[in-house]
Amino acid sequence: MDEFKQAFADRISEITVAFVKVAEYRFKHENLRINEPPELGIKVYKDWDGQFTYTLSHHYHGSSQSAPYMSSKTGGFNTLKEALEKAKNDLFPCGHYSASDTKADRWVKNPDF
């Protein structure tokens, strides 16, 4: 972040937000169906204040849900481990995720990933 400040010091008056990608994970899940993505992904970033935030490649959409599950809290974590635990819970939301839900749209691609 300091490098950015130094490089742009004469061009900007204030930095409103900055993120640095600290990790990216892509993985397969044993219960993916043929019409589903070959892999899921998580990107983790660290913000200006040292907090971790993440984005997911897909959001789970079970047949009992009206829309894919998207958490309202994806940032503000103190450690990478906390961010990854929350990301895991968002990919496989408790009470919604079911490997046997044959009517589910399952994972819907996140166009911003």
PyMOL commands that set and color helices and strands:
alter all, ss='L'
color gray80, all
select helices_A, chain A and resi 2-8+80-91
alter helices_A, ss='H'
color red, helices_A
select strands_A, chain A and resi 19-27+40-47+52-56+58-61+75-77+106-109
alter strands_A, ss='S'
color yellow, strands_A
deselect
rebuild
show_as cartoon
